[in-house]
Amino acid sequence: MDKTKSHRAFTLVELLVVIGIMGLLGTVSVGGYRQMRRGMEEKGVLQDVNTLIRAAYQRAQIDRQPTAIVFWNETLRGENDDADESMIVVGHAVAVRRSGRITEVSGQNLLDEFGDLELSYQTDDSDDGSGNSKADMYLYPMDDLTSVESASTIKRSLVETKVYGIKRTPIYLDGPKGEGTASGKGGSGSGSSGQLIVYAFRLKDDNGVAWKTGMAYGLEFAHIVLPHGYFFGTGASYSTSSADPIREAGAMVFDVGYNSGNGMSTGSEGGLGSRTSISISSMQPGASGTLEPKKIGDTAKPTENM
């Protein structure tokens, strides 16, 4: 006798329950993946910043010259440049090494008599054969790098990468009328035998820096840009307007022989600034869905256990 086997199918309710469970699991896994990805990104940002600070600290000890990290934030508009488009906040950090001192300011020329500028830069009478001019560079005033929160300018001047030779009587020569002989024993003051070619930086934009004789200047040797949405400082350290995009977060200085346990100059000893750490934040969705700043860490002890 044949026996007929019956097969029971899933009901609509059962299918909906299974689909709902799968959707819930997918939502949880996607959310967990995004959270893990953000955590890895934040860890990478903190690591990059601390690596830059350690490099500046080590450079100061090796070169026996003060170095500094200058932090600032820039607010950019998106690709569409729409008025109602959300702003993109980007943090910048530049490592600067003191390179010399200005011995004379002559118009747009910043002279450094004791610096071998002609050996480090293209001179006005040289040709690299490319026929193309090099990009400009920035000169930082090392004596005045400490900044105020929410400053709208960065303390650095734009100069040409090419240096210019200027005839000057060296400041270490004696003699009437400021002239003398190369031996340093003085002269009649009427000749030019004591003059030498001194190379100078040429200013293109001083950016509000009042350069004076004796001021120390520095050049950047490393520059990092944080991913979009990451910036230095707290909520007051970034701008929400593309018309006023720059907000400066501060500067940290490493002076040779005047560093405390975390590597920073203490200010009372080194005299170059007292900032010992700087916060790092990111823009994240808040309870209302809008982007809000959230601190993810700081640089309190970047050189510990080095």
Secondary structure, DSSP 8 states (H G I E B T S, - for coil): -----------HHHHHHHHHHHHHHHHHHHHHHHHHHHHHHHHHHHHHHHHHHHHHHHHHHHHTS-EEEEEEEEEE--TT--TTS--EEEEEEEEEEEEEE--EEETTEEE-TTS-HHHHS-BTT---SS------EEEEEGGG----TTBSS-S-EEE-SSBEEEEE--TT--SGGG---TTSS---SS--TT-EEEEEEEEEE-TT----TT-EEEEEEEEEE--TTEEESSGGGS-S-TTS-EEEEEEEEE-TT-B-TTS-B-STTT-S------EEEEEEE-TTSSEEEEEEEE-SSTTTT-
